[in-house]
Amino acid sequence: MSVKGLTETLPVEARHEVYPTIDPASAWASQSFKGKAVFLTGGSRGIGRETAITFAKAGAAVAVAARSEAKLEETKAAVLKEVPDAKVEKYVVDVKNTAQVEAAVEAAAAAFGRLDVVIANAGALTTFGKTMDEKPADGWWNTFEINVLGVYNTIRPAAKYLRKTNGTFIAISSLAAQLRWPGGSDYETSKHTVNRLIEFIAQENPTVKAFALHPGSVATDIAQESGLIEQGMEMPDPAALPASTMLYLASGKADWLSGRYVESTWDLGQVEREWKEKIIEKDLLINKLDVVA
């Protein structure tokens, strides 16, 4: 079965490991994020945990939020193992709960005195293979609440702090945002919505850099639970790939991509060399209705 949307991507070299353009080694050596503060949801495992470690190694203070206190404690321990003097805060939140997320953001801002990078990493993915009328309604909508409301609940209290620091907001999107794969209506539509939200965030907050980021195909717990791996989907990308990409995006080196969809597997050096002019001129990498000119 052919899947609509698979070819809707930039024709650049696919990267499946950390590569020179985004290599965090120089940021770690120079401590380029020292004095800066990061808040991220979905910080209890997988990509979130790796991202917390990556930013802490660059000198940042890090606040992680998720539903499991035990898993958050594991993340904190993992960060401190790599960076013993790191400043790490943890908050138990459900990203669907507006008040909980707001309280966590406010607490992190108070603890660190600022927020420079905010990452909406929490996500949900149901089992593919069932059509929308076959999936339980509450499960279908839960995907939307976590993936879309969760992003809104994160940027809403964080925006004022990011405006003060000319900071960065990153929401985890997916290649699936472009797909029309029967059985994935909840996940794919929710991620498409995330991409549009990022466009609004960038327009409403001109001093804030905002990105919708496909993390690559990473064998996270969510990917395991979705059944995609059992169905034969390859997951070749390490969590270090999206984590290093986020550090790069937050460094200010790719501000011209703000308000757009980006893939961790794109060679961003090649994207800038070969595509920057066209992307800006044609206003690409955003949600558009494709029509004949």
N, C-alpha and C positions, 0 to 999 in steps of 0.2 A: 504494500500500500504506500503510495506516495503521500507525503505530508506537506500541505501548503505552508509556505513560509520558511522552509529549510534553507533556501538560497538567499534570503533577505538578510545579508550580512556584508561586511566589507571584504573585498578580495585581497586580504593581506595574509602574511605568514601566520599560521596558527602556532601558538606557543603553549606548551604543556608542562613547563617548568619555569622557575624564575630565570629571567634573562637580563642581559646587561642594563637595558634602559630602566628597569624597575628594581634592580638589585638594591636591597636595603642596606648593604654593607657600609656605604659611605654615610648614610643617615645615622646608622648605629655608631660609627666611629666619631662623627662630629657632634653627636647628640643634638641633632637639628630640631628635635621637638622638645628639648628641655625648657621647662617653664610653661608648656602648653598642656591642655587637658582634653581627654577624649571620653565620650560617653557612648556606649554601644549596647543595643539590645541583642538578645540571642547570644549572650556572652558565656553561656555555661558549657559549651562544647564545640567541637568541630571548627568551622571557619571563624566563629566568634572568639573562641579561645585563642586560636592562632593569631588573630588580628590584635587581640589585647597584648599578647606577648611581643608582637612585632613593633607596636607603637611604644610599649614600655622600654624595649631595647634601644629605641631612638630617643629616650629621655622623657617621654610623656607620662603624666599622671593618668591613670585609667580607671574608669568606673564601668562595671559590667552589670547588666540587668538581665534577669531571666526568671522563670517560674520556680526552678529547683534550687533551694538554698544549698543543698549538699553539693550539687554540681558547680554552683558558683564558688563554693569554698575550694573545690578542686581547681577551678580556673585561677583563683587568687593564689593558691599554692604553686601552680605551674608558672605564673608570672614571677612570683618572688624567688622561685628556684633559678630562673634565668637572670632576674634583676633583683638582687636581695634588698636594695634600698628603694625599690619602686614604691610610689604612692598608689595604692589600689583600694577602691571602694566597691562594695557589692550591694545590690538592691534586688529584693524579691518582688517581681512584678509580672502581671499578665498584660501583655501589650494591648489587649482588647479593652482593658480597664483604664479609661482616660485619667481618672484621679490618681491611680497608682503610678502611672508613667509620669505624670506631671510632678508628683511628689518626689520621685526618684531623680528627675532632671534637676529640680530645684535643690535637692539635697547635694547632688554632685557639684552643682555650680557653687553652692555655699562652701562645700568642703575644699574645693580647689581655687575658688575665687574667680573662675572663668570657665568657659567652654570654647574650645577651638575646633574640635572635630566631633561630629555626632553621626553615628552610624545606625541605621535601622536595619538590623541583620536578622531579626526574628522572622520566621516564615513557616508556612504550612503547605503540605503537598499531599493530596489524597491519592488513592490507588487509581492509576490510569486503567482504562478498559471498559468503564461503565459510562453510558451516556448520561446526560444531565437528568433525565427522568428516572434513571435507575439508581442514581446516588441519593442517599438520604438528604433531605432538604437542609437539615441542621448541619450536616457535614459539609455540604457544598457551600453554605453561607459562612461557616466557620473559617474556611480557607480565605474568603474575602475579608472577613473581619481581622484576621491575623495579618494578612499580606497588605491590605489597604488601610484599614482603620489603624493598624499598628504603626504604619508609617506616619499617618496624620497625627496620631497621639504623641509621636516622638518629636516631630518638627514643631508642633504647636507651642509647647512650652520652651523649646530650645531656640527658636528663631531669634528671640530678642538677645540672647547671649551670643549667638553666632554673628549677628549684625555688629555687635560691639567689637568683636575680634576679627572681623572680616574672615570668618571661618569657613568650614567645609561641612556639607551635609551629603552623606552617601546612603542611598537606599538600595538594598539588594534586589535586583530584578532577575531576569532570566532570559536566555535565548528563547524560551517558550513564549515570551511575550509576543513574538512574531509568528508563532505557529498556530495553525488551525487543525489540530490533531483530535479527531473524535475521541471523547473520553477524558479530555483535559480541559473542559470548558471553564471550570472554576479556577484552576491554577493559571491557565494561560491568559484568561481575561483579567484576572486580578493583577498579574504582572504587567500586562499592557496598561492597566490603569496606573500602576506605580510610575511607569515612564511618563505619563501625562502629568502626574502630580509633581514630578521633578521639574518639568517645564514651568509649572506654576510657581514652585518654590523659588526657582531662579529668577523669574520675572518679578515676583512680589518682594524679593530680597536681593536687590542688585549687587550688594557687597558680599553676598554669600555665594560660594561656589557649590553647586549642587549636581550630583551625578546619579544616574540609574545604572547599576553595575551588574552585569551577568558574571557570576563568580567562576564560571567554568563548570566542568562536570567533575564534581568532587564527591567521593564516596562517604557522604555524611550519614548520620543516623536517619535523617529525613528521607534521603534517597533510598536507603535500605528499606524503610518502612513503606515506601510508595510501591514497591514491587518492580521498579524499573530495572534494577540490577538483575533480578530474577528473569526478567523478560529479555535480557541480553544487552541492555544498554551499557556501553563502556563508560567507565569513570576514571579517566587517565590523569586527572589534574590533582596535584597536592593542594592542601589548604593554604600553603605558603604562597601560591600563585595569586589568589584574590587578596590575601593579606598584604602582600608586597605591592600589589596594584593600588590598594587603598592608601597605603603610605605614600606612594608616588602621586596619586591624585590630590592628596592633602598637602603635598609639598609646595604647591603653587606652580609646578612645572607644566601642568596641562589645564590651566584655567580656561583656555579657549574652548575646552570641551564642556564647560559648565552648561547645565540645562539639557544635556543630551544623554543618550543611551550609549554605554561603553561595554565592551566585552574584555574580561581578564585575559582571554586567550588571543586577543589581537596583539600584535607587536606594535606597541604604542609609539615607538620610534619611527617605524615605517608609516604608521598612520599620520604622524605629523609631517614627515618628509613628503609623502606622496598624496595625501588627502586633505590636509588642513585647508588649503585655499578653496577647494571645491566644497568641502563641508560647510565652511562659513558662507561662501557665495550662494550656495543652493539651500542653505539652512537644512542640512541633513541630520540624520540620527535622532529624529523626533517623530512623534506619531503624526501621520498625514494620511489623508484620503488620496489614494493613487488614482489619478484620472489622466486621460489623454489630453495633452496640451493643445 
